[in-house]
Amino acid sequence: MLDSYPHLKEIPFPPIQRSPLETLQVNLGYRCNLSCTHCHVNAGPNRTEMMDGDTVDRVIQVLESGGVKVLDLTGGAPEMNPWFRKLVMAATSLGIRVIDRCNLTILEEPEQHELAQFLSDNQVEIVASMPCYLEENVDAQRGKGTFNLNIRGLQRLNRLGYGDDAGGKILNLVYNPQGAHLPPSQGALEPDYKKHLHDNYGIIFNQLLTITNLPIHRFGSRLLSKGEFDGYMELLQSAHRDENLSTVMCRSLVSVDWQGVIYDCDFNQMLKLPLRSGDEQVMHIEDLLDDDLSELSIRVAGHCYGCTAGQGSSCGGALSQG
């Protein structure tokens, strides 16, 4: 897949190595009830790739073997996978912190009417996509009517105790830029989000996470169609900060695709750059039972500048507040 992005393939990136594994990020499938313009997964209602029960069982085996501190569930809409709840309950029973990357609108789907209560009952941390606090901007990026569904989803979660710093049920929101630019300061944007959502809708949340859009799939195609791809890559490279290299998420995270193949990160997964063992064999989830990934080289290319530009970017938001 990287061959489809020659610009990325030809751009060198500083070599980096893995640290001990802490976070297992599992993509449960590319099916989603939305088709967002910034989606690097190309997720949508017509995608059929979904992790099956046998692969979920192998993920659970890895969790039971110890070492993993965080299970980070993503998609598509991860909740659409029929084994989602089994995996959540297995992880929470082991005392593992579970994150659900939720698009909020899924909470309003008729077949998911008990989802919010399930997440609450299992103390699942929610990272919810909310690319802006203004209706017109959200609907432009994610589809007409999405903003109002987001608001109803957030209000439902608040009624269950999410977003209250004293309650322990974590609700974080995610901001993605709409255009070919870096996100603003995470620390400066968060108060604006909190004030607007609270004053207008009575919504509270814990933290805002700002994430840089990487130039692949839908966002990459959009850049190419507008003639902005090269300019965006120049922006990312010019804003690169060496100090962000020590905290990029790929050092301590492994991304698992719906078939059980493992990658250094979700973006490498989309570019078909699997993690390889010392003998260059593609690695699968079961290899984590026996292999120590520490000090393996991370597969890098031009897209990696999206994680080191400016404040830096990871699935946990900005790497610094500078």
Secondary structure, DSSP 8 states (H G I E B T S, - for coil): -GGG-HHHHTS-----B-----EEEEE-BSB-S---TT-TT--BTT---B--HHHHHHHHHHHHTS---EEEEESSSGGGSTTHHHHHHHHHHTT-EEEEEE-SGGGGSGGGTTHHHHHHHTT-EEEEE---SSHHHHHHHH-TTHHHHHHHHHHHHHHTTBT-TTT-B-EEEEE--SSSS----HHHHHHHHHHHHHHHH----SEEEE----SSHHHHHHHHHTT-HHHHHHHHHHTB-GGGGGG-GGGTEEEE-TTSBEESSHHHHHTT-B-B-TT--B-BGGGGGT---TT-B----GGGHHHHBTT--BTTB-S---
